[in-house]
């Protein structure tokens, strides 16, 4: 009963924090792939493209822009990453080091279902979600 009441009262705030945290963590993967965390900036080939997608997608999630679109595209990106970079290294995600990719897919599923919600730039400016 206590947790039910607490979670109901805090649902919007907790979801906002969830969206911002997922976006912030996702954009860091982009920063890392682009070499911006170690001062070695480079956009090279496919991994550079992936880094740009992760960086821009993470920024959009933090801001609350195109949340559902980013969730769909991010899921496609990460399922592709799991299939190409992880599955060949073992059956279990913990063995093939793909657990983070699958966890992001699960997070993106939640973001797709709930969208940006009211604490977002889309709602502040347009009074609705754009995608």
C-alpha positions as a printed Julia matrix, in Angstrom:
131×3 Matrix{Float64}:
  0.0     0.0     0.0
  2.75    2.44    0.96
  4.78    1.79   -2.18
  1.68    1.92   -4.36
  0.75    5.38   -3.08
  4.32    6.65   -3.28
  4.81    5.4    -6.83
  1.48    6.85   -7.97
  2.33   10.27   -6.57
  5.83   10.23   -8.04
  5.13    8.55  -11.41
  5.63   11.63  -13.58
  8.78   12.72  -11.8
 10.25    9.22  -11.85
  9.49    8.82  -15.55
 11.08   12.19  -16.28
 14.21   11.11  -14.41
 14.2     7.78  -16.26
 13.98    9.49  -19.67
 16.74   11.99  -18.83
 19.02    9.31  -17.37
 18.61    6.98  -20.36
 19.28    9.91  -22.7
 22.3    11.08  -20.74
 23.83    7.6   -20.68
 23.06    7.02  -24.37
 24.68   10.29  -25.44
 27.81    9.32  -23.54
 28.16    6.26  -25.77
 28.07    8.61  -28.74
 30.68   10.88  -27.17
 32.89    7.85  -26.57
 32.56    6.55  -30.15
 33.35   10.0   -31.52
 36.45   10.29  -29.33
 35.13   13.34  -27.52
 35.75   11.89  -24.06
 39.47   11.55  -24.63
 40.07   14.52  -26.94
 40.59   12.37  -30.03
 37.59   13.59  -32.06
 37.03   11.55  -35.2
 33.97   10.62  -37.23
 35.19    7.57  -39.07
 33.07    5.18  -41.07
 30.09    3.37  -39.71
 31.1     3.69  -36.06
 31.3     7.46  -36.51
 27.76    7.41  -37.89
 26.61    5.29  -34.93
 28.32    7.73  -32.55
 26.55   10.7   -34.1
 23.2     8.85  -33.87
 23.79    8.01  -30.2
 24.9    11.54  -29.37
 21.98   13.25  -31.1
 19.49   10.65  -29.9
 20.67   11.05  -26.32
 20.41   14.83  -26.51
 16.89   14.52  -27.94
 15.84   12.18  -25.11
 17.23   14.48  -22.43
 15.39   17.42  -23.98
 12.21   15.47  -24.61
 12.23   15.82  -28.39
 11.08   13.06  -30.76
 11.21   10.55  -27.91
  9.23    7.83  -29.66
 11.19    8.24  -32.9
 14.51    8.07  -31.04
 13.27    4.98  -29.18
 12.42    3.16  -32.41
 15.63    4.16  -34.19
 17.73    3.44  -31.11
 16.18   -0.01  -30.78
 16.96   -0.79  -34.41
 20.52    0.42  -33.93
 21.05   -1.65  -30.79
 19.41   -4.81  -32.1
 21.75   -4.51  -35.08
 24.71   -3.99  -32.76
 23.72   -7.01  -30.71
 23.32   -9.2   -33.8
 26.59   -8.13  -35.41
 28.95   -7.43  -32.52
 27.73   -9.61  -29.66
 25.79  -12.72  -30.65
 28.83  -14.42  -32.17
 30.65  -14.3   -28.84
 28.39  -16.62  -26.87
 24.79  -17.52  -26.21
 24.09  -15.54  -23.06
 24.21  -11.74  -23.11
 26.44  -11.68  -20.03
 28.93  -13.9   -21.89
 28.87  -11.97  -25.17
 28.9    -8.55  -23.44
 25.62   -7.59  -25.06
 23.57   -7.08  -21.91
 23.81   -3.29  -22.14
 22.5    -3.26  -25.7
 19.52   -5.4   -24.66
 18.91   -3.26  -21.58
 18.78   -0.17  -23.81
 16.26   -1.94  -26.07
 14.08   -2.57  -23.0
 14.42    1.09  -21.94
 13.57    2.24  -25.45
 10.45    0.05  -25.39
  9.28    1.9   -22.29
 10.14    5.27  -23.85
  8.23    4.31  -26.99
  5.11    3.4   -25.02
  5.08    6.51  -22.81
  6.67    9.09  -25.12
  8.13   12.35  -23.85
  5.23   13.22  -21.53
  4.63   16.66  -20.14
  8.14   17.5   -18.87
  9.58   17.92  -22.34
 10.37   20.58  -24.9
  7.72   19.18  -27.24
  4.96   19.67  -24.69
  6.24   23.08  -23.62
  6.41   24.46  -27.16
  3.87   22.49  -29.21
  1.49   21.25  -26.48
  1.78   17.77  -28.03
  4.29   15.17  -29.12
  5.55   15.54  -32.66
  6.19   11.84  -33.36
